[in-house]
């Protein structure tokens, strides 16, 4: 190996060609460590270690002064794999996402290997056209019309932020030049109290301020109450501030609730407000002819966000932002960098999309969903979605009729099923519905989760809804990958029951945490 400066031998311990052999071994390591293929479900969901213990098992500091051997690199990779969470395991249900679609994973590997960006056609010719095709398909799915537009974003939180920026620019075009400090009246955003916290973060990041975010009351199922929204708008107008943006939700994070989009749209129309739908979770229902009715009225929104990386199983991250007005993204975000977006290029510059984006470098995330759609078609994707809904229905009925289980909601809209498990010794207590009894049940829920994680048998989330006066309960979200089954649904119920019955009643205090 010759040095570029003088032709002498470089003092390098590795041959450049040999370094690439690591890629040949990666698939084997992933399979052997339980991340690919049939071996996934033969390992624990996680081999849990506390942070202090994990620091003793893996050398995390970056203090190497010289290259290490390929064998040492492989050993490090295996250590990381061993103590990571197997999100593709059939008993991982901890988040709104789980395993990845194999075609999506193929797309992800290819995008990483090609290592290109999305801002101009010349560096991403196929990917620019692929993103365009994905946006066109999504506009069709959500019935946004032919004059609409969109862009792929690094996550749903960023998609929601794009919506607020576009709405602000449409309401006050000069804000791009003057900023928010010179506005005659503060701008106000409205969202449901059950909506995703990204709206709270967005108003902070965009200078609108938390005092100008109004969280509107939701009903017991988690749906925004349109009458409460209208009253909140009237109250803000009376205060001299300016309402401009309403966020509705398709599939709330906890209960999976869908707002009444037609009712919200009617309110927004009366007051001339921008209506956005955070469909990051529930937007996947658009792929199903059986369940797309949940999105009735969504076509009346000005913008919408959807994450195929949630229910559908596209690899993280894959997030779509759509809006009704073509050209608005470019108009409100363009910085006209003349070193990238020259106007005298030799090709059609309409496909240089970088100035629509707040980013410069932007991953070619559209390819992952595009390849999934090509491989499975609309019918195949619909089958995946319908199957997830069917398994959620089965779990709901299982919980409804099994001794010791209590549903948080007797009905559900999406694939979120929420419930408690009451151990048999608590069912025998005479004060079954007192405040102290419920506090103990909330501790029991957290303790069951802790024990399952430490054993690596399953990961399932527990959450409180404090604004509704509800403490910890299990929230199960059924996804398309790994493909669920009635057997995997039964396992969750039986494992929670088994662990719950092992608990020592004297170790569950009325207040505080369990002893574990």
Steps between C-alpha positions, in 0.01 A plus 500: 500500500662826388449837672344763277759765585832331416442145380650348814341221697234628742533381862157332489437163661198422281477440129223710347355205312493283812293758689203427276485136601319609817188549287509138389480392864229741617202297379642188664552684829149646489351155442713332767414768757127470435419798279429339162317189386351221714754553780330825607243334725750254647669773704363723776337825390778671695782394730447788738785656696490819703714787359775462761528125434491548123796736528695215658406258223581725201786746473315815389771773526656592164861491615665276238821655371576235237283285275367183658477160334208376293438234762470771765258696280283192458508439875381857565219464246384179663501665843283783372263254335478281808382779727274682254123457475377257236218716363431233237418244770140376499462613863627857460201735536658787690465783249289612205747319273644149514665279237585613148360387170775297324457698177521822696817377669644417158425855393661636814823304446518623142448863595774477760741338255435760231543780757341772292273792575165618373550871437580492127422273208866482402607321822180297545337456160305180564425590861367843406252339264421232759415762761281673245318171435455436874356847554259453208383167643454647848303795361275245332465293819393800706301659215685829507449584132723572202624843611649365825862438595715328759841399624665219699613611846725361775213397726145598585601774742676678216202443270272669752746787524495539121122539525521781756766681295291476183187616681682794658644606165160476333341707778780761511734475198723779631588291807781345299667840484399666827474203734240455772608785728340772290156341463203718600356212706644172628418195288316214670503124429222260608537129559332224698610420855549143372711606199869418455750708695677607179252787469615630839862480389423664166345816646811540715745444213313730264482790745123486544534420869337253734266770629352513151424129478143414600437136590134427434307251710450152352220256573552178695608319181768760428325696222510878495163656588406737214282720723791543741724592207262771386470641851879505530531690170242756614685545827830560320339754266356684799850519651633684194718216378481344153396137450655352185558123533302199621656157539266200479615141553448173314600238753604658830817366657336325795137416420523499118214752470392666175356850524181588314674665205186632337395673823848644553511614136167679545639694796822586312299618198286732714808672641733476201755279677751253359400142579779245532461127573768313689437160342848374582352191664150460358570607143578138414123435509486675160651187344200290606161516330355351818640755744560817297163631623691602814648780287165637380538874453880492498492625140372834634825567688761744370784262594567154635790299645535123470771260618522173303771405751239449771223243443608408149858406588707715266847535656553802720480765386236548232263793547279674244374858514223604260334836441226620269681794335768418243793739515443611859778280639751659266367849557521490879821296535719602205835663572612499132850365555654570161778241542237222503193631323641668191227611264698430180550125545484268201206294638148570626562684828146435621645178641747685724296475818754617757360849541164356606676357804635653819794260464782501254616137509189283508488121503322321216240353735230475232678203342415275797124548471514505119671158490248359749215620281662361184552160665161465668267721298200675647323168565794354691539806719126507567514135608776581750299788646174306516676209670644732768151640565358147523763397755427814702130407497589148620714640784222739599250215527753283683556767762129579525406144596800386706485503880721763659528727196330838470476706184572872520253550213218267406543601136802580285565672167857411400723209606571643848357275771531628858433300815594408857570165656365457855675213683271251670600614847388855417169372365425355842549827685173651625596861422530421129430842357652737752769756413761300693404184311551673166834643609615149582383378159705773330808378690418139408492599133846654516636205696369246247667698221830512688506125558420419136778729377757353735406149388498603135166329436311794358507878477166676527451863593314632802376859511293730720247757377537741786283772344215247505575390855622156389821337621717230343343252259637275226483640147536240229539626142469231232720560193544331163853369568589257630175353376277460806281199570237386745774299669719807558200689636423216742863490610488863611191439712630175648845643578356805677268271695781262593732776620221682679411189699862467614497837673519510877203704631702626796762645259246725328461817706206732465728785398845494345655222298503129538798319644550294180 
